[in-house]
Amino acid sequence: MLSAPGRFEIADVPIPDVAPDEVLLRVAACGVCTSELAAFAGTEPTDYPRHLGHEVSGTVVAAGPDAPAPVVGTPVGAWVTSHGFAEYVTAKAAHCRPAGEVPLEQALTEPLACAVNAVEEADVRLGDDVVLIGAGFMGNLVQALVGLRGVRRLIVADTRPDALERARAMGATDVVDVRTASLPEVVGPDGADVTFECTGSQAALDVVGAVTRMSGRIVLVGFHQGEPRRIPLGHWNWMAFDIVNAHYRDLAVIMRGMDVGMRLLRSGLISLEPLVTHRFPLDRIAEAFRTARDKPPGFVEATVTFG
């Protein structure tokens, strides 16, 4: 549990009781989500202690009487809202998706579901020109999914050379280091059909309108924390942009994303193997969060793992 900004404590607590419609999971891995970094840093109003962790995979070890599936012994990716950094966590049986042969450390269906829903809501079409600003974990997931849509150009922008190298290896037609090159110049005067903002930063919002065509679509994937953001709304009005807020609270939408994400993982069309780059045992969870915050070269996603 996060007991204060920057400080985790490991508590020895009873295994949670299982409700009739729940399963008990022995956790294999839980990803560190960017949305949790503000609580870790203490830069947002937070009541401590906090039980973070929602990007969970594990094995079903017990099931309530109203949870006929998944059965005991099934490896799953799960959607939970907290308490994921624990040896055991309960989840609604309906919120679990069997992982099949997918290694559990890679069966992180919650973040993949977010990316699936963003790409589907964006309605990326064959032959589209797409700009992706931000080549971190969510940006990589979005890029992999957009790559399945048969786009014409896929232009990825970031400030980190290693992230741009990874984006190129994943099939980007162009990569742009925005510290030294102009993204609007690379995109060209016609603009992109769809632009994904995957950084959660003001700098990305400053440029999305300059790289998207009239009546094009701007998709806000980044998680915007801290100070209120500014947008040139007059210009956005004039350009008639279609704005997509790719953050979903409707349970049916989340579950649809998990269904599609797990299908893609189990079929091999998507793999998280190259993206889960840093693994930490529970007693090094603070280091996992610091790594996710600092993003050293080669970093994509940190997970806390349980042997």
Secondary structure, DSSP 8 states (H G I E B T S, - for coil): -EEETTEE-----------TTEEEEEEEEEE--GGGHHHHHT-S---SSB----EEEEEEEEE-TT--SS-TT-EEEEE-SS--SSSEEEEEGGGEEE-TTS-GGG--HHHHHHHHHHHHHHT--TT-EEEEE--SHHHHHHHHHHHTT--SEEEEEES-HHHHHHHHHTT-SEEEETTTS-HHHHH-TT-EEEEEE-S--HHHHHHHTTSEEEEEEEEE-S---SS-----HHHHHHHT-EEEE-----HHHHHHHHHHHHHHHHHTSS--TTTEEEEEEGGGHHHHHHHHHH--TT--EEEEE--
